[in-house]
């Protein structure tokens, strides 16, 4: 081997690097490394020190070791008790591995000495001086290296050696130190080292700033702690035992354990900090506490698992409600779509019908069939927008709106939410609550519902909203547009009979402490009860009458007169008194000037008797019976039509000059309005003026025009049920309403005759006695 090329044992270093002229201790524990040291001690004490690229490798190969290292002299070697060796080495010069050999005992490499490249002496001197200046500044900031070290380095006048000693004292990465070791050009090495020491200096300055900031923060925390302790002491002196400490701890735990989203959690913690700083005696303290309680009581993510099974839902609906087949079918279709789409975004159902037909109980059944919590709010009489959106927290006694209150009761984010009596909302100077409901019922908006009290948006998109209404005309147009209407007209006699036997009677027996064997009511008596003691679309009055029968039966049983009471038709009158309504008892004979119309009211369909008389006068038209503007206009239209057709109808042409005509609709205390009594008033007028009687078994409905045309009306099903309850057998209706006849229950259609007309002449043909020609 030449002087520049040597074969030496290799000592791989982990996590450190030795520069030339460095003297330091190493602890060696690997067998091959110890063997390499022993080999070096046997020869001329020379060994090659090279750093591993990864410290985790225990048995490195040629690729795992940097090729440039330091040839060093082993000065001292001591064996320690824990099978390790402590060795003192001194770096001599840079060298590069040319060949690498691994034996079972040790690593042996052939090294080639790297000769330093000298540059311009003046340039190197200038770089060295600048490096020393930077090193001195670094020492001032670092304070980890003594001034004696700097004095020692300053005495050296070799630029390459100065660079190596400075680099050895800097906390550089192994990769940066290795690059400096590989740079044999002294000028390049000095420049690179100056860049590294500048970076280190900046890092140290940042560390110093961060340390100062942390110190300030700690001082502030200690100050706050001291002040809080003082505050607690003051509160204890004032009689507040623990101040707010235990309360704050409880609220903090509740907030952290709640299911609030991140944004709501931040708001809650912010309000909690405000609550802590406000005195407990302050009014603001109770406002913040109330707000926090509302945030904690609302469901944010908790939901029940939907179990939409169509067959099970159908079973529940049939169990809870008799009849209403079309309504049940629509609800099942709705649930089927929800199951397929796995989303409840769709139309908001609105159940429209008279009171007592089961709208609310239908919504309860839907909730039970799909395993959701049920919550109901009544909107009847709501006229303040704050009832829906809530009050702003600036007001005394502020509260969230009814929607948020309902969600608190539901305790889940996906309940079935019933908006009862949505047609009963009104508005005044405090705002329009129906407009506030638009956001609630719009699937595109209600995911970000804003309540004035809560202030943060609340997600209502998982809620299944169902609304109920008695009268569709009272619902504002924009609100109606967001809902799908399901009409529930009312029950037939047969349906009421089944409902009474299967649902109402068992319920009343239980509520009045009776057993099934204590009271028995015959079917004929029950039918008589429906016909003569109630006249309604629903079954509420029927239930009240059954409750009366149960109470009277209970009195008989308690007085020990009998253990069982059987109610027959005859006994029904003894217990309930004289019948309230007539059924099937029409006028004893055909009457002149009296016609029966059909009306649709908020409690279902009903009959409307219209009476007309004329007497000598000056042609005045008198209308009585608390009629609305539309109904008065219909009467005027009928009167004008008769004047234009008086000759064809067999009426004196100058009757409007010779007679005063009085049209009266009985039950004058009840307001009446609508165009559907047009043909009824025209028929009664013509009957009075011609002297021809109107058939007593005929009822009619339809709007009339000045040309005598009969226009379609609404609510045919409800009106037909009302006519059936009154014993009417023939109904005259507009031709355009013929398609609606199929909506009428078959049991009602079988016993009635429907006559469709498109002109008043056809009405007169069927309605007036002796007018068939």
C-alpha positions in Angstrom: 0.0 0.0 0.0 1.2 3.6 -0.7 1.2 6.4 1.8 -2.2 7.7 0.4 -3.8 4.2 0.3 -4.2 2.1 3.4 -6.1 -1.1 4.3 -7.7 -0.4 7.7 -10.3 -1.9 10.0 -13.7 -0.1 9.8 -15.5 1.2 12.8 -19.1 2.2 11.7 -20.5 5.1 13.8 -24.2 5.5 14.6 -25.6 9.1 15.0 -22.3 10.9 15.1 -19.4 11.9 12.9 -15.6 12.6 13.6 -13.8 15.4 11.9 -10.0 15.5 11.5 -8.2 17.0 14.6 -11.2 16.0 16.8 -10.4 14.1 20.0 -13.3 12.3 21.7 -14.4 9.2 23.6 -16.6 6.5 21.9 -18.5 3.6 23.5 -18.4 0.6 21.3 -20.6 -2.5 21.8 -21.0 -4.4 18.5 -18.7 -7.5 18.2 -17.4 -6.5 14.8 -16.6 -3.0 16.0 -14.7 -4.3 19.0 -12.8 -6.7 16.8 -11.9 -3.8 14.5 -10.5 -1.8 17.5 -8.5 -4.8 18.6 -7.0 -5.2 15.1 -6.1 -1.5 15.1 -4.3 -1.8 18.5 -2.3 -4.8 17.2 -1.1 -2.8 14.2 -0.2 0.9 14.2 -3.4 2.0 16.1 -4.9 3.4 12.9 -8.7 2.8 12.2 -11.2 4.2 9.7 -14.3 6.0 11.1 -17.3 6.2 8.8 -20.9 7.1 9.7 -24.0 4.9 9.0 -26.7 6.4 6.8 -29.4 4.9 9.2 -28.7 4.5 12.9 -31.2 1.7 13.2 -29.3 -0.8 11.1 -27.3 -3.2 13.4 -25.2 -5.0 10.7 -24.5 -2.4 8.0 -23.4 -3.3 4.4 -21.3 -1.2 2.0 -24.4 0.8 0.8 -25.4 1.6 4.4 -22.2 3.5 5.1 -21.1 6.9 3.8 -18.1 6.5 1.5 -16.1 9.5 3.0 -14.9 9.2 6.5 -11.9 10.0 8.8 -8.8 8.0 9.4 -8.2 8.2 13.2 -5.6 7.0 15.7 -6.7 5.0 18.7 -5.2 6.7 21.8 -6.7 4.6 24.6 -8.9 1.6 24.9 -10.7 0.4 28.1 -13.0 -2.6 28.5 -16.1 -1.8 30.6 -18.0 -4.4 32.8 -21.1 -4.4 30.5 -19.2 -6.0 27.5 -18.6 -2.6 25.9 -15.4 -0.8 25.2 -14.6 2.9 25.8 -12.0 4.2 23.3 -10.3 7.6 22.9 -9.7 8.5 19.2 -8.2 11.4 17.4 -9.2 12.3 13.8 -6.2 12.5 11.5 -7.4 13.2 7.9 -10.2 12.7 5.4 -10.3 9.5 3.4 -12.6 7.7 0.9 -13.4 4.0 0.8 -12.3 2.3 -2.4 -13.0 -1.3 -1.4 -15.2 -2.8 1.3 -14.8 -6.3 2.7 -16.8 -8.0 5.5 -15.5 -11.0 7.3 -17.2 -13.0 10.1 -15.1 -11.0 12.7 -14.9 -7.4 11.4 -15.1 -4.9 8.5 -12.0 -4.1 6.5 -11.7 -1.3 4.0 -9.2 0.1 1.6 -9.0 3.9 2.0 -7.6 6.6 -0.2 -6.5 9.9 1.4 -8.4 13.0 0.2 -6.1 15.9 -0.4 -7.5 19.4 0.6 -7.8 21.9 -2.3 -6.4 25.3 -1.4 -7.9 28.5 -2.7 -7.0 32.1 -2.7 -5.3 32.8 0.6 -6.8 36.2 1.0 -10.3 34.9 0.2 -9.9 32.1 2.7 -8.6 34.5 5.4 -11.6 36.7 4.9 -14.0 33.8 5.0 -12.4 32.4 8.1 -12.6 35.8 9.9 -16.3 36.2 9.0 -17.0 32.6 10.1 -15.4 33.4 13.5 -17.5 36.5 13.8 -20.7 34.5 13.2 -19.5 31.8 15.6 -19.0 34.4 18.3 -22.6 35.8 17.7 -23.8 32.2 17.9 -22.1 31.7 21.2 -23.8 34.8 22.6 -27.2 33.5 21.7 -26.5 29.8 22.5 -24.6 30.0 25.7 -23.9 26.3 25.4 -20.3 26.7 24.4 -17.8 28.4 26.7 -15.7 31.4 25.8 -12.6 29.4 26.3 -13.6 27.2 23.3 -13.9 30.3 21.2 -10.5 31.6 22.4 -9.0 28.2 21.4 -10.5 28.3 17.9 -9.4 31.9 17.4 -5.7 31.0 18.0 -5.8 28.6 15.0 -4.7 30.1 11.7 -5.5 27.2 9.3 -8.8 27.9 7.6 -9.6 24.2 7.0 -8.9 23.2 10.6 -11.0 26.2 11.9 -14.0 25.0 9.7 -13.7 21.5 11.0 -13.5 22.5 14.7 -16.5 25.0 14.4 -18.6 22.4 12.6 -17.9 19.9 15.4 -19.3 22.3 18.0 -22.5 23.1 16.0 -25.7 21.0 16.6 -26.0 20.1 12.9 -27.8 17.2 11.2 -25.5 14.2 10.4 -26.3 14.8 6.7 -25.0 18.4 6.9 -21.8 17.4 8.8 -21.2 14.7 6.2 -21.4 17.2 3.4 -18.8 19.4 5.2 -16.6 16.3 5.6 -16.9 15.5 1.9 -15.9 19.1 0.8 -12.2 19.0 0.2 -12.2 22.5 -1.2 -11.5 24.6 1.8 -13.1 27.8 0.4 -16.3 25.9 -0.5 -16.3 24.3 2.9 -16.0 27.7 4.6 -18.9 29.2 2.5 -21.2 26.3 3.2 -20.4 26.4 6.9 -21.2 30.2 7.1 -24.6 29.4 5.6 -25.3 26.7 8.1 -24.2 28.8 11.1 -26.5 31.7 9.9 -29.5 29.3 9.8 -28.6 28.0 13.2 -28.4 31.5 14.6 -31.9 32.3 13.2 -33.3 29.1 14.7 -31.8 30.0 18.1 -33.3 33.5 18.0 -36.8 32.0 17.2 -36.3 29.5 20.1 -35.5 32.4 22.4 -38.6 34.4 21.3 -40.8 31.3 21.7 -39.3 30.7 25.2 -40.1 34.3 26.1 -43.6 33.9 24.9 -44.2 30.7 26.8 -42.8 32.3 29.9 -45.2 35.3 29.5 -48.1 32.9 29.0 -47.2 31.0 32.1 -46.9 34.2 34.1 -50.4 35.2 32.8 -51.8 31.8 33.8 -50.3 32.1 37.3 -51.8 35.6 37.5 -55.3 34.3 36.5 -55.0 31.5 39.0 -54.1 33.9 41.8 -57.0 36.2 40.9 -59.5 33.3 40.7 -58.4 32.2 44.1 -59.0 35.7 45.4 -62.4 35.8 43.7 -63.4 32.5 45.4 -62.3 33.9 48.8 -64.4 37.0 48.2 -67.4 34.9 47.2 -67.1 32.7 50.3 -67.1 35.8 52.4 -70.2 37.0 50.7 -72.0 33.8 51.5 -71.6 32.0 48.2 -69.9 28.9 49.5 -68.0 27.6 46.5 -68.6 30.5 44.2 -69.2 29.0 40.7 -66.4 26.4 41.0 -68.5 23.3 41.3 -71.1 24.6 38.9 -68.4 25.5 36.3 -66.9 22.0 36.7 -70.3 20.4 36.2 -71.1 22.5 33.1 -67.7 21.9 31.6 -68.1 18.1 32.0 -71.6 18.2 30.5 -70.4 20.2 27.5 -67.5 17.9 26.8 -69.6 14.8 27.1 -72.4 16.2 24.9 -72.8 15.3 21.2 -72.5 18.9 20.0 -70.8 19.6 16.7 -67.4 21.3 16.8 -68.8 24.8 15.9 -71.5 24.6 18.6 -69.0 23.3 21.1 -66.8 26.4 20.5 -69.9 28.7 21.1 -70.8 26.8 24.3 -67.2 27.1 25.7 -67.1 30.8 24.8 -70.4 31.4 26.6 -69.2 29.3 29.6 -66.1 31.6 29.9 -68.5 34.6 29.9 -70.6 33.0 32.5 -67.6 32.5 34.8 -66.6 36.1 34.6 -70.1 37.5 35.2 -71.2 37.9 38.9 -73.9 35.4 39.9 -76.2 38.2 41.1 -76.2 39.8 37.6 -79.2 39.4 35.3 -76.8 38.5 32.5 -75.7 35.4 34.5 -79.1 33.8 34.4 -79.5 34.6 30.7 -76.2 32.9 29.8 -77.0 29.9 32.1 -80.4 29.5 30.4 -78.8 29.6 27.0 -76.2 26.9 28.0 -79.0 24.7 29.3 -80.8 24.9 26.0 -77.7 24.0 24.0 -77.1 21.0 26.3 -80.7 19.8 26.2 -81.0 19.8 22.4 -80.3 16.7 20.4 -77.5 17.4 17.9 -76.6 13.9 16.5 -78.6 11.3 18.4 -81.1 9.5 16.2 -83.3 6.5 16.3 -82.8 3.7 13.8 -85.5 3.7 11.1 -87.3 0.3 10.7 -89.4 1.0 7.6 -91.2 -2.3 6.9 -94.2 -1.8 4.7 -96.1 -4.9 5.9 -95.5 -4.0 9.5 -96.5 -0.3 8.9 -99.7 -1.5 7.2 -100.5 -3.8 10.1 -100.0 -0.8 12.6 -102.3 1.5 10.5 -105.0 -1.1 10.2 -104.8 -1.8 13.9 -105.1 1.8 14.9 -107.6 3.0 12.2 -110.6 1.4 10.6 -111.3 2.4 6.9 -109.4 5.4 5.3 -108.0 2.9 2.7 -106.9 5.6 0.3 -105.2 7.6 3.0 -103.4 4.5 4.3 -102.3 3.6 0.8 -100.8 7.0 0.2 -98.9 6.8 3.5 -97.5 3.4 2.7 -96.4 4.7 -0.7 -94.6 7.6 1.0 -92.8 5.2 3.4 -91.8 2.9 0.5 -90.1 5.8 -1.3 -88.3 6.8 2.0 -87.0 3.2 2.3 -85.8 3.1 -1.3 -84.1 6.5 -1.3 -82.8 6.2 2.3 -83.7 9.9 2.7 -86.8 11.7 3.9 -86.3 14.7 1.6 -89.6 14.9 -0.2 -93.1 16.3 0.1 -94.4 17.4 3.5 -97.6 15.5 4.1 -100.6 17.5 5.2 -103.7 15.6 6.4 -106.8 17.7 5.7 -110.2 16.9 7.1 -112.9 17.7 9.6 -112.2 17.4 13.4 -112.3 13.9 14.9 -111.5 11.9 11.8 -108.1 10.7 13.1 -105.5 13.0 11.6 -103.4 13.3 14.8 -103.6 9.6 15.6 -102.5 8.8 12.0 -99.3 10.7 12.6 -98.7 8.8 15.8 -99.2 5.5 14.0 -96.7 6.5 11.3 -94.1 7.3 14.1 -94.8 4.0 15.8 -94.6 2.0 12.6 -91.1 3.4 11.7 -89.7 3.4 15.2 -89.3 7.2 15.6 -90.1 9.5 18.5 -93.3 11.5 18.1 -93.7 15.2 19.0 -96.7 17.4 18.5 -97.1 21.2 18.6 -100.4 23.0 18.2 -100.3 26.0 15.9 -103.9 27.1 16.6 -104.0 30.8 17.4 -100.3 31.4 16.8 -99.9 34.9 15.5 -96.3 35.9 16.6 -93.4 35.0 14.3 -91.3 34.5 17.5 -93.4 31.5 18.3 -91.7 29.7 15.4 -88.3 31.4 15.2 -87.8 32.2 18.9 -87.1 35.5 20.7 -83.7 37.3 20.5 -81.7 36.9 23.7 -81.7 40.6 24.3 -85.3 40.4 25.5 -86.3 39.6 29.0 -87.9 36.1 29.2 -86.6 35.2 25.7 -87.2 31.5 24.7 -86.6 29.4 21.6 -89.4 28.9 19.1 -91.8 26.0 19.2 -89.8 24.1 16.6 -86.7 24.0 18.8 -88.8 23.3 21.9 -90.3 20.4 20.0 -86.8 19.1 19.2 -85.9 19.2 22.8 -89.0 17.1 23.7 -88.2 14.6 20.9 -84.6 14.1 22.2 -83.5 12.8 18.7 -82.7 14.6 15.4 -85.1 12.4 13.4 -88.6 12.4 15.1 -92.0 12.5 13.4 -93.0 16.1 14.0 -96.7 16.9 13.9 -97.7 20.5 13.1 -101.3 20.4 14.3 -103.9 22.9 13.1 -101.6 24.6 10.6 -104.6 26.4 9.0 -105.3 28.2 12.4 -102.2 30.4 12.2 -102.9 34.1 11.8 -100.8 37.2 11.7 -100.7 40.7 13.2 -98.2 43.5 13.9 -95.8 41.0 15.5 -95.1 39.3 12.2 -96.4 36.4 10.0 -95.7 33.0 11.5 -96.8 31.2 8.3 -93.9 32.9 6.5 -91.5 31.6 9.2 -92.9 28.1 8.6 -91.8 28.3 5.0 -88.1 27.7 6.1 -89.1 24.8 8.4 -91.1 22.9 5.7 -88.7 23.5 2.7 -86.4 20.5 2.4 -83.8 22.7 0.6 -83.6 25.2 3.5 -84.4 23.4 6.8 -80.9 21.8 7.0 -79.8 25.3 8.2 -82.9 26.4 10.2 -82.1 29.6 12.2 -83.7 30.2 15.6 -83.3 33.7 17.0 -82.6 32.4 20.5 -80.1 29.6 19.6 -78.5 31.9 17.0 -76.5 28.9 15.5 -78.1 27.0 12.6 -79.9 23.8 13.5 -80.4 20.8 11.1 -84.0 19.8 10.6 -83.4 17.8 7.4 -83.8 14.5 9.2 -87.2 15.4 10.7 -90.4 13.9 9.2 -92.9 16.7 9.2 -96.6 16.0 9.0 -99.2 18.8 9.1 -102.9 18.7 9.8 -105.6 21.2 8.8 -109.4 21.4 8.9 -109.9 23.8 6.1 -107.6 24.1 3.1 -108.6 27.6 2.1 -107.2 29.0 5.3 -103.6 27.9 4.5 -101.5 30.5 2.8 -100.6 29.7 -0.8 -96.8 29.6 -0.5 -97.1 27.3 2.5 -99.6 25.1 0.8 -97.2 24.8 -2.2 -94.7 23.1 0.1 -97.1 20.4 1.2 -98.8 17.4 -0.4 -102.5 17.2 0.6 -104.1 14.0 1.8 -107.8 14.5 2.2 -109.8 12.7 4.9 -113.4 13.4 4.2 -115.0 11.6 7.2 -116.6 8.2 8.1 -119.7 6.5 6.8 -122.2 4.9 9.2 -120.7 1.5 8.8 -117.2 2.7 9.4 -118.4 4.6 12.5 -120.1 1.4 13.7 -116.9 -0.6 13.5 -114.8 2.2 15.0 -117.2 2.5 18.0 -117.1 -1.3 18.6 -113.4 -1.9 18.0 -111.8 1.3 19.4 -114.1 3.8 21.2 -116.1 1.5 23.4 -113.2 -0.6 24.7 -111.4 2.7 25.5 -114.3 4.2 27.3 -115.0 1.0 29.3 -111.4 1.1 30.5 -111.5 4.8 31.4 -114.7 4.4 33.3 -113.6 1.3 35.3 -115.9 -1.1 33.5 -115.2 -4.6 32.2 -116.3 -5.9 28.9 -119.1 -8.0 30.5 -120.5 -5.0 32.5 -122.0 -3.3 29.4 -123.3 -4.5 26.1 -124.7 -2.3 23.4 -126.6 -3.8 20.5 -125.7 -3.0 16.9 -129.1 -1.5 16.3 -128.8 0.7 19.3 -125.3 1.8 18.3 -126.5 2.6 14.8 -129.4 4.6 16.3 -126.8 6.5 18.5 -124.8 7.4 15.4 -127.8 8.5 13.4 -129.9 10.4 15.9 -127.5 11.6 18.6 -124.6 12.7 16.5 -124.2 14.4 13.2 -120.5 14.9 12.4 -117.8 13.8 10.0 -115.5 12.4 12.7 -116.3 10.4 15.9 -115.6 12.8 18.8 -119.3 13.4 19.6 -119.9 9.7 19.3 -117.1 9.0 21.8 -118.7 11.5 24.2 -122.1 9.8 23.9 -120.5 6.4 24.6 -118.7 7.9 27.6 -122.1 9.1 28.9 -123.5 5.6 28.5 -120.5 4.1 30.3 -120.9 6.6 33.2 -124.6 5.8 33.6 -123.8 2.1 33.5 -121.2 2.6 36.1 -123.8 4.3 38.4 -126.1 1.3 37.9 -123.4 -1.2 38.8 -122.1 0.7 41.8 -125.6 1.1 43.2 -125.8 -2.8 42.9 -128.9 -2.7 40.9 -127.4 -4.9 38.2 -124.0 -6.4 37.3 -124.6 -6.2 33.6 -126.4 -3.6 31.5 -127.7 -4.3 27.9 -128.4 -1.2 25.9 -131.2 -1.6 23.3 -132.8 1.0 21.0 -135.6 1.6 23.5 -133.2 1.9 26.5 -131.0 4.3 24.5 -133.7 7.0 24.7 -134.1 6.4 28.5 -130.4 6.9 29.1 -129.6 9.8 26.7 -133.0 11.5 26.4 -134.8 12.5 23.2 -132.9 12.2 19.9 -131.1 15.4 18.9 -131.2 14.9 15.1 -133.6 13.6 12.6 -132.5 10.9 10.3 -134.2 9.9 7.0 -137.1 12.1 7.9 -137.4 14.5 4.9 -140.1 17.0 4.5 -143.5 15.3 4.8 -144.4 16.5 1.3 -142.9 18.3 -1.6 -142.6 22.0 -0.8 -142.9 25.1 -3.0 -140.0 27.6 -2.7 -137.8 25.3 -0.6 -134.8 23.5 -2.0 -132.1 21.5 -0.3 -128.5 22.3 -1.0 -125.2 20.8 0.1 -122.5 22.6 1.9 -118.9 21.9 2.9 -118.0 23.2 6.4 -114.9 22.9 8.6 -116.6 20.0 10.4 -117.5 18.1 7.1 -120.4 18.0 4.7 -123.9 19.2 5.7 -127.3 19.9 4.1 -128.5 23.5 3.5 -132.1 24.3 3.3 -132.9 27.4 1.2 -136.3 29.0 1.5 -137.8 31.6 -1.0 -141.0 33.5 -0.8 -142.5 36.4 -2.9 -145.1 39.0 -2.1 -146.5 42.2 -3.7 -143.9 45.0 -3.6 -141.5 47.0 -5.8 -139.0 44.3 -6.9 -136.6 44.3 -3.9 -134.4 41.3 -3.4 -133.9 40.6 0.3 -131.2 38.1 1.5 -131.1 36.9 5.1 -129.3 34.1 7.1 -125.9 35.7 7.6 -124.7 35.1 4.0 -121.2 36.0 2.8 -120.4 38.1 -0.3 -120.0 35.2 -2.7 -123.3 33.7 -1.7 -125.1 37.0 -2.1 -123.5 37.4 -5.6 -124.8 33.8 -6.5 -128.3 34.8 -5.5 -128.1 38.0 -7.6 -126.8 35.9 -10.6 -129.7 33.5 -10.2 -132.2 36.4 -10.0 -130.7 37.9 -13.2 -130.8 34.6 -15.1 -134.5 34.1 -14.2 -135.4 37.6 -15.4 -133.7 36.9 -18.8 -135.6 33.5 -19.1 -138.9 34.4 -17.4 -141.0 33.7 -20.5 -139.5 30.2 -21.1 -139.9 29.4 -17.4 -143.5 30.4 -17.3 -143.0 33.4 -15.0 -144.7 36.8 -15.4 -142.2 39.1 -17.4 -142.8 42.0 -15.0 -142.4 39.9 -11.7 -139.4 42.0 -10.7 -141.6 45.1 -10.7 -144.6 43.6 -8.9 -143.1 41.5 -6.2 -140.5 41.7 -3.5 -138.5 38.4 -3.2 -137.1 37.2 0.1 -134.4 34.5 0.1 -133.6 33.0 3.6 -131.2 30.3 4.7 -132.1 29.0 8.2 -129.6 28.9 11.1 -129.0 32.6 10.8 -126.4 32.6 13.5 -124.0 30.5 11.4 -122.0 32.3 8.7 -122.4 30.9 5.2 -120.5 31.6 2.1 -119.4 30.0 -1.2 -120.7 29.7 -4.8 -121.9 26.0 -4.7 -125.5 27.0 -3.5 -126.1 28.9 -6.8 -128.3 26.3 -8.5 -130.1 25.6 -5.2 -131.1 29.3 -4.8 -132.1 29.5 -8.5 -134.3 26.3 -8.1 -136.0 27.7 -5.0 -136.6 31.0 -6.7 -138.2 29.4 -9.8 -140.3 27.1 -7.5 -141.6 30.0 -5.6 -142.4 32.1 -8.7 -144.0 29.2 -10.7 -145.7 27.5 -7.8 -144.1 24.2 -8.7 -142.9 22.1 -5.7 -139.3 20.8 -5.3 -138.9 17.1 -4.7 -138.2 16.5 -1.1 -135.7 13.6 -1.7 -133.4 15.7 -4.0 -130.4 17.7 -2.9 -128.2 19.7 -5.2 -124.9 21.5 -5.5 -123.3 23.6 -8.2 -122.3 27.2 -9.2 -124.5 29.1 -11.6 -123.6 31.6 -14.3 -125.7 34.3 -15.9 -126.2 32.0 -18.9 -127.5 29.2 -16.7 -124.4 27.0 -17.0 -123.6 24.8 -14.0 -119.9 25.0 -12.9 -118.0 22.4 -10.8 -117.6 22.6 -7.1 -115.3 21.1 -4.4 -115.7 18.7 -1.5 -118.2 16.4 -3.3 -117.3 13.4 -1.1 -117.9 15.4 2.1 -121.1 16.8 0.8 -122.4 13.4 -0.2 -121.6 12.0 3.3 -123.6 14.9 4.8 -126.5 14.2 2.4 -126.5 10.5 3.4 -126.6 11.4 7.1 -129.7 13.6 6.4 -131.5 10.8 4.5 -131.2 12.3 1.0 -131.4 9.7 -1.8 -130.8 11.8 -5.0 -128.0 14.3 -5.6 -127.8 16.7 -8.6 -124.2 17.7 -9.3 -122.2 19.4 -12.1 -121.2 17.3 -15.0 -117.5 18.1 -14.4 -117.7 16.6 -11.0 -118.7 13.1 -12.4 -115.1 11.9 -12.0 -115.2 12.6 -8.2 -118.1 10.1 -7.7 -115.6 7.2 -7.5 -114.1 8.8 -4.4 -117.3 8.2 -2.5 -117.4 5.0 -0.5 -119.2 2.2 -2.3 -121.6 1.6 0.6 -122.9 5.2 0.2 -123.0 5.1 -3.7 -125.2 2.0 -3.7 -128.0 3.7 -1.9 -128.0 7.0 -3.8 -128.8 8.3 -7.3 -126.4 10.8 -8.8 -127.6 13.1 -11.7 -125.0 15.1 -13.6 -126.0 18.3 -15.3 -124.4 21.2 -17.2 -127.3 23.6 -17.4 -130.0 24.9 -15.0 -132.8 23.6 -17.4 -131.6 20.0 -16.6 -131.7 20.8 -12.9 -135.3 22.0 -13.1 -136.2 18.9 -15.1 -135.2 16.6 -12.2 -135.8 18.8 -9.2 -139.3 20.3 -9.8 -142.5 18.2 -9.6 -144.3 17.8 -12.9 -141.4 19.3 -14.8 -140.0 16.1 -16.4 -141.0 17.2 -19.9 
